[in-house]
Amino acid sequence: MLTIQLLAGADNTKTESKTAQAQMLILELLADGKRMPSAELEKTVNERGISSRTMRTAKSRIGDRLVTEKDGTAWVCYLRN
């Protein structure tokens, strides 16, 4: 599969590694029951050179463990136990 992608000129390795970095960062930031405003989480991830789009992909790969819910006027993220 990688050979086909390389022949086609696609380089998904860089994207995949950024997605994996984003996943690890999100899991690290929200470890031990921490809650973080969604905007702050995105800002922190962006400051590490990871795009908002890649962050969304990472969040979707984390799946049901990642909860984003409205808390007053802000959206807050945390990990489900």
WOVEN-V593332 format. One record per residue. N is the residue number from 1. SS is DSSP state (hx for helix, st for strand, lp for the rest). PHI is phi in whole degrees, -180 to 180 (NA if undefined). OMEGA is omega as a letter, one per 30 degrees, with the letter a starting at -180 (999 if undefined). Layout:
n: (N,N)
ss: (SS,SS)
phi: (PHI,PHI)
omega: (OMEGA,OMEGA)
This chain:
n: (1,2,3,4,5,6,7,8,9,10,11,12,13,14,15,16,17,18,19,20,21,22,23,24,25,26,27,28,29,30,31,32,33,34,35,36,37,38,39,40,41,42,43,44,45,46,47,48,49,50,51,52,53,54,55,56,57,58,59,60,61,62,63,64,65,66,67,68,69,70,71,72,73,74,75,76,77,78,79,80,81)
ss: (lp,hx,hx,hx,hx,hx,hx,hx,lp,lp,lp,hx,hx,hx,hx,hx,hx,hx,hx,hx,hx,hx,hx,hx,hx,hx,hx,hx,hx,lp,hx,hx,hx,lp,lp,st,st,hx,hx,hx,hx,hx,hx,hx,hx,hx,hx,lp,lp,lp,lp,hx,hx,hx,hx,hx,hx,hx,hx,hx,hx,hx,hx,hx,hx,st,st,st,st,st,st,lp,lp,st,st,st,st,st,st,lp,lp)
phi: (NA,-61,-60,-62,-64,-65,-65,-81,87,-90,-122,-87,-60,-63,-63,-62,-68,-66,-64,-64,-61,-63,-59,-62,-65,-61,-62,-67,-66,-105,-65,59,77,-66,-117,-141,-56,-55,-64,-69,-61,-62,-61,-63,-65,-61,-65,-91,84,-109,-72,-63,-64,-64,-63,-61,-62,-62,-61,-68,-73,-67,76,-66,-66,-91,-112,-124,-140,-75,-129,72,-102,-116,-91,-124,-111,-159,-99,-73,-71)
omega: (l,l,l,l,l,l,l,l,l,l,a,a,a,l,a,a,l,l,l,l,a,l,a,l,l,l,l,a,a,a,l,l,l,l,a,l,a,a,l,l,l,l,a,l,l,l,l,l,a,a,l,l,l,l,l,l,l,l,a,l,l,l,a,l,a,a,l,a,l,l,a,a,a,l,a,l,l,l,l,l,999)
